[in-house]
Amino acid sequence: MNVRAAAANVLFQVVDKGQSLSHALPAAQKTIRPRDHALLQEICYGALRYLPRLESIANELMDNPLKGKKRVFHHLILVGIYQLSFMRIPAHAAVAETVEGTKTLKGPSLRGLINAVLRSYLRDQEALDEKAVSHNAGKYGHPNWLLNMLRESYPEQWDQVVEANNSKAPMWLRVNRQHHTRDEYLELLKDANIEFSIHPEAADAIKLASPCDVTLLPGFERGWVSVQDAAAQLSVNYLQPQNGELILDCCAAPGGKTAHILEHTEDTEVVAIDSDAKRLDRVYDNLERLQLRADVICGDARNPQEWWQGEQFDRILLDAPCSATGVIRRHPDIKWLRRADDINALAQLQSEILDAMWQQLKPGGTLVYATCSITPQENKEQVKAFLARTEDAQLQGSETENPGRQILPGEEDMDGFYYAVLTKQV
């Protein structure tokens, strides 16, 4: 398939059909040459980052919007505008290849329209670009509900969060200390001429100067290292797993935190539970590559009686289902798939899981509540409400009025994440 046509189809599936980018993109990659995978990813990610700006330009250039069965060609136009505006592809090649995409999409009659629209953009690019950022959605690349939430919740930092969300995410590695110390693995990266920096707080984390194929990483297939953002790696700092304990990783898929717990301990029984059987396949894959073992269970965290009849856990890591508003730079489709009213529903679900998991924690045990969200409702407000209704819960390491730690996107070049440490009184 023509790469631009594949990109247009991905945007159509995400924006019009509500499919996630993580589902639509791999399906599209199967239809093109492997050497074009990176180009397809760049176009799809970039177009979703700057969607309102591209839409604004397209609307200015077209008398009548493309509707119904022609909607995919609207997205083909967005693909063309994105290339001309943000990529270093020569303009004539970008236009020609985008117009050629009409063949694959079975719309040869639209060749003339798409060619004319893209050439019109090239003629009036400066004026069109200026108009496209004259409104908030185009200027900031965020839906209004999300922008309003950021401004209200983070009046001093909201613009930095927006900038981070619209940036490309770095590639962070987690060294498997069962094989090497971080310093030992740094030497292997030097030998491979791979540039890096380290994190001041996440003891196993390494940031690559440039993302690379995992096959180029020393010992990746042998389980020496994994790809995981530094913010997610901080989970072990807060959980503090000890040798020989019974530990639950709740909502565990894709299994990075499960593996990290096992890499830090010996003779530890780790139970990994998730309600999505398909996502649990990635947990199995990760454990197999890392040569680690956990008890993996498919089940609803709100009903532990259905999947766990064992003893209470020493520690529980509850990485709760959330809006994922902290990882937009890795998943720009979140901006357009998530809705304002999703937050209430997610907060209710989190509350139910938190109450259920608390019953599975031993007296004296530790529960770490975590999300990759930056909405206060899912994080500090959630924990405050839990503390108010739970007599034997005690907050550790922070004040009750402002509980937990909120990491914002871009902080130490990490994803947005939230952690609160709770202990159960004896």
C-alpha positions in Angstrom: 0.0 0.0 0.0 1.0 3.6 -0.6 2.4 4.9 2.7 0.3 8.1 2.6 -2.8 6.1 1.9 -2.0 3.9 4.9 -1.5 7.0 7.0 -4.8 8.4 5.9 -6.6 5.2 6.8 -5.0 5.2 10.3 -6.2 8.7 10.9 -9.6 7.8 9.7 -9.8 4.8 12.0 -8.6 6.9 15.0 -10.3 10.2 14.5 -13.6 9.1 12.9 -14.0 5.6 14.2 -12.5 6.0 17.7 -9.9 3.3 17.4 -6.7 3.6 19.3 -3.5 4.4 17.5 -1.8 1.4 19.1 -4.3 -0.8 17.4 -4.7 1.0 14.0 -1.0 1.6 13.4 0.3 -2.0 13.6 -2.5 -3.2 11.4 -1.5 -0.6 8.8 2.1 -1.5 9.0 1.3 -5.0 7.8 0.1 -3.5 4.5 3.4 -1.6 3.6 7.0 -2.4 3.2 9.0 -2.7 6.5 11.4 0.1 5.4 8.4 2.5 5.4 7.3 1.7 8.9 9.1 4.6 10.5 7.7 7.1 7.9 4.2 5.9 8.5 4.6 6.2 12.3 6.1 9.7 11.9 3.2 10.9 9.7 0.5 9.4 12.0 1.9 10.6 15.3 2.7 14.0 13.9 -0.7 14.5 12.3 -2.4 13.6 15.5 -0.2 16.0 17.5 -1.2 18.9 15.3 -4.7 17.8 14.2 -6.7 21.0 14.9 -4.0 23.0 13.0 -4.2 20.7 10.0 -8.0 20.7 10.1 -8.1 24.5 10.1 -5.9 24.7 7.0 -7.9 22.0 5.2 -11.2 23.8 5.9 -9.8 27.1 4.6 -8.8 25.4 1.3 -12.0 23.5 0.6 -15.4 24.9 -0.3 -17.2 21.7 0.6 -16.0 19.2 3.2 -15.6 15.6 2.2 -18.2 13.4 4.0 -19.4 9.9 4.2 -17.3 7.4 2.1 -15.0 10.3 1.1 -13.9 11.0 4.7 -10.7 9.0 4.3 -9.7 11.4 1.5 -10.1 14.3 3.9 -7.5 12.6 6.1 -5.3 12.1 3.0 -5.3 15.9 2.7 -4.3 16.2 6.3 -1.4 13.8 5.7 -0.3 16.0 2.8 -0.5 19.2 4.8 1.4 17.7 7.6 4.3 16.6 5.3 4.5 20.1 3.7 4.3 21.9 7.1 6.4 19.7 9.4 8.6 17.3 7.5 11.7 17.6 5.4 10.3 15.7 2.4 10.7 17.8 -0.8 7.4 19.5 -1.5 7.0 18.0 -5.0 7.6 14.5 -3.6 5.1 15.0 -0.7 2.4 16.2 -3.1 3.0 13.6 -5.7 3.0 10.7 -3.3 0.0 11.9 -1.4 -2.0 12.3 -4.7 -0.8 8.8 -5.7 -2.5 7.6 -2.5 -5.9 8.1 -4.2 -5.3 5.0 -6.3 -4.8 2.8 -3.3 -7.9 4.3 -1.6 -9.9 3.7 -4.8 -10.7 7.4 -5.4 -8.9 8.3 -8.6 -11.6 10.9 -9.3 -10.3 12.9 -6.3 -6.7 13.2 -7.6 -7.4 16.7 -9.0 -9.0 18.0 -5.8 -6.2 16.8 -3.5 -3.5 18.0 -5.9 -5.2 21.4 -6.1 -5.7 21.7 -2.3 -2.0 20.9 -1.5 -0.7 23.2 -4.2 -2.9 26.0 -2.9 -1.5 25.4 0.6 2.1 25.7 -0.8 1.1 29.1 -2.5 -0.4 30.6 0.7 1.4 28.6 3.4 2.5 31.5 5.5 -1.0 33.1 5.8 -2.7 29.8 6.3 -0.3 28.7 9.0 -0.8 32.0 10.8 -4.6 31.7 10.7 -4.4 28.1 11.8 -2.8 29.1 15.2 -5.1 32.1 15.8 -7.4 29.9 18.0 -6.5 27.9 21.1 -7.1 24.4 19.6 -4.8 25.2 16.6 -2.2 27.0 18.7 -1.9 24.4 21.5 -3.0 21.2 19.7 -5.3 20.2 22.6 -9.1 19.9 22.9 -10.7 22.8 24.9 -11.8 20.6 27.8 -8.2 19.3 28.3 -6.7 22.7 27.9 -9.1 24.2 30.5 -8.3 21.4 32.9 -4.6 22.0 32.6 -5.0 25.8 33.1 -7.1 25.3 36.2 -5.1 22.5 37.8 -1.6 23.8 36.9 -1.8 27.6 36.4 2.0 27.9 36.6 2.9 24.9 34.5 0.1 24.3 32.0 2.0 25.7 29.0 5.0 23.5 29.8 2.7 20.5 30.0 1.2 21.4 26.6 4.7 21.8 25.1 5.8 18.4 26.5 2.6 16.7 25.2 3.4 18.0 21.7 7.0 16.8 21.8 8.4 13.4 20.8 9.0 11.1 23.8 12.5 9.9 24.6 13.5 6.3 24.8 14.1 5.2 28.3 15.7 1.8 29.2 15.4 -0.2 32.4 18.5 -2.3 33.2 17.8 -5.8 34.6 19.9 -5.9 37.7 19.6 -9.7 37.7 22.2 -9.5 34.9 24.1 -6.2 35.2 24.3 -3.1 37.3 23.4 0.1 35.5 27.1 1.1 35.4 28.0 -2.2 33.8 25.3 -1.8 31.2 26.5 1.8 30.5 29.9 0.4 29.5 28.1 -2.0 27.0 26.3 1.0 25.5 29.6 2.9 25.2 31.1 -0.1 23.4 28.1 -0.1 21.0 28.5 3.7 20.4 25.1 4.4 21.8 24.8 7.8 23.5 22.9 8.1 26.8 22.3 9.9 30.0 21.1 8.6 33.4 18.3 9.6 35.7 19.1 11.1 39.1 16.3 9.1 41.0 15.4 6.0 39.0 18.3 3.8 39.7 17.9 1.4 36.8 17.0 4.1 34.2 19.0 5.1 31.1 17.8 7.7 28.5 19.1 7.2 25.0 20.2 10.4 23.1 18.2 9.0 20.1 15.7 6.2 20.0 16.9 3.0 18.3 15.7 -0.4 17.3 15.8 -2.7 20.3 17.8 -5.3 18.3 20.7 -2.8 18.6 20.6 -2.9 22.4 23.3 -5.2 23.9 21.6 -8.3 25.3 18.0 -7.2 24.7 16.9 -10.6 23.5 18.6 -12.2 26.5 16.7 -10.0 28.9 19.4 -7.6 30.0 17.4 -4.5 29.4 13.8 -3.4 28.7 12.1 -0.3 27.4 10.2 1.6 30.1 9.8 5.3 30.9 11.7 6.5 34.0 8.4 7.6 35.7 7.0 4.1 35.5 10.3 2.8 36.9 9.8 4.8 40.1 7.1 2.4 41.1 9.7 0.2 42.8 11.1 3.2 44.8 7.6 3.7 46.3 6.6 0.0 46.6 10.0 -1.0 48.2 9.5 -4.8 47.5 11.4 -7.1 49.9 12.7 -10.7 49.3 10.3 -13.5 50.1 7.1 -11.3 50.1 3.7 -12.0 48.5 3.1 -9.0 46.1 0.2 -8.2 43.8 0.6 -6.1 40.7 -2.9 -5.0 40.0 -3.9 -4.0 36.4 -0.5 -5.3 35.4 -0.4 -5.4 31.6 1.9 -5.0 29.7 4.0 -6.3 32.6 6.9 -3.8 32.9 6.3 -3.1 36.6 5.8 -6.8 37.4 9.1 -7.6 35.8 10.8 -4.7 37.7 9.6 -6.0 41.0 11.0 -9.5 40.2 14.3 -8.0 39.0 14.6 -6.3 42.4 13.9 -9.3 44.7 14.6 -13.0 45.3 12.2 -15.7 46.4 9.3 -13.3 45.9 5.8 -14.5 44.8 4.4 -11.9 42.4 0.8 -12.1 41.3 0.0 -10.1 38.1 -3.7 -9.5 37.4 -5.4 -7.7 34.6 -8.9 -7.8 33.1 -7.8 -7.7 29.5 -6.8 -11.2 28.3 -5.2 -9.9 25.1 -3.0 -7.4 26.9 -1.9 -10.2 29.3 -0.2 -11.8 26.3 2.4 -9.1 26.5 2.9 -9.9 30.2 3.8 -13.5 29.3 6.0 -12.3 26.4 7.9 -9.9 28.7 8.4 -12.5 31.5 9.6 -15.1 29.0 12.2 -12.7 27.4 13.4 -11.7 30.9 13.4 -15.3 32.2 11.2 -14.3 35.1 8.2 -16.0 36.6 4.9 -14.6 38.0 1.4 -15.9 38.6 -0.6 -14.2 35.8 -4.3 -14.1 36.2 -7.1 -12.6 34.1 -9.8 -11.1 36.3 -11.7 -8.0 37.4 -9.8 -6.1 40.2 -13.2 -5.1 41.7 -14.0 -8.7 42.4 -10.9 -10.4 43.8 -13.0 -13.1 45.4 -13.5 -14.5 41.9 -9.8 -15.0 41.2 -7.9 -15.0 44.5 -8.5 -17.3 47.4 -5.0 -17.0 48.9 -3.7 -15.0 51.8 -3.6 -11.3 51.9 -0.7 -9.5 50.2 2.3 -7.9 51.8 2.4 -5.2 49.1 0.1 -4.2 46.3 0.9 -2.0 43.4 -2.3 -0.6 42.0 -1.6 0.9 38.6 -5.2 2.0 38.1 -7.0 2.3 34.8 -7.0 6.0 34.0 -7.3 8.7 31.4 -3.6 8.3 30.4 -3.4 12.1 30.2 0.2 11.8 31.4 1.4 9.9 28.4 0.0 12.0 25.5 3.5 12.5 24.0 3.7 8.7 23.5 0.0 8.4 22.5 -1.2 11.6 20.9 -4.5 9.9 20.0 -5.5 10.2 23.6 -6.2 13.9 23.1 -8.9 13.1 20.5 -10.3 9.8 21.9 -10.7 10.9 25.5 -13.7 13.0 26.5 -14.3 15.3 29.5 -17.0 13.0 30.9 -14.7 10.0 30.8 -12.9 11.3 33.9 -15.9 10.9 36.3 -16.4 7.3 35.1 -12.7 6.5 35.5 -12.6 8.0 39.0 -15.6 5.8 40.0 -13.9 2.7 38.7 -10.6 3.6 40.4 -12.5 4.1 43.7 -14.1 0.7 43.4 -10.8 -1.0 42.7 -9.0 0.8 45.5 -11.6 -0.3 48.0 -11.5 -3.9 46.8 -7.7 -4.1 46.8 -7.5 -2.6 50.3 -9.3 -5.7 51.6 -6.6 -7.9 50.0 -3.8 -6.1 51.9 -2.3 -7.4 55.1 -2.4 -5.3 58.2 1.0 -3.5 58.2 1.2 -3.9 54.4 1.8 -1.2 51.8 -0.4 -0.2 48.8 1.0 2.1 46.2 -1.7 3.8 44.2 -0.4 4.9 40.7 -1.8 6.3 37.5 -0.3 7.7 34.3 -2.8 10.6 34.6 -2.4 14.2 35.4 -6.1 15.0 36.3 -6.4 15.8 40.1 -9.8 14.0 40.2 -8.1 10.7 39.4 -5.1 11.3 41.6 -4.9 13.5 44.7 -8.7 13.9 45.0 -9.1 10.2 44.6 -6.6 9.5 47.5 -8.1 12.2 49.7 -11.6 10.7 49.3 -10.2 7.2 50.1 -8.4 8.4 53.2 -11.6 10.1 54.4 -13.6 6.8 54.2 -11.0 4.3 55.3 -10.1 4.4 59.0 -7.1 2.1 58.8 -5.4 3.8 55.9 -2.4 5.9 56.5 -0.7 8.2 54.0 3.1 8.0 53.8 5.6 10.7 52.6 3.2 13.5 51.9 0.6 15.8 53.4 -3.1 14.7 53.5 -4.2 18.0 52.0 -2.0 17.4 49.0 -1.4 13.7 49.0 1.1 11.8 46.8 3.5 12.9 44.1 2.3 14.3 40.8 5.0 14.1 38.0 4.1 16.3 35.1 5.0 15.4 31.5 8.5 16.5 30.6 9.7 16.7 34.3 13.2 15.1 34.2 12.0 14.2 30.6 9.6 11.7 32.2 6.0 10.9 31.4 3.2 12.3 33.6 2.6 9.9 36.5 1.1 9.9 40.0 2.1 7.9 43.1 0.6 7.8 46.6 1.9 5.4 49.3 -0.7 4.0 51.7 -0.1 1.7 54.7 -2.6 -0.4 56.5 -2.6 0.1 60.3 -2.3 -3.0 62.4 
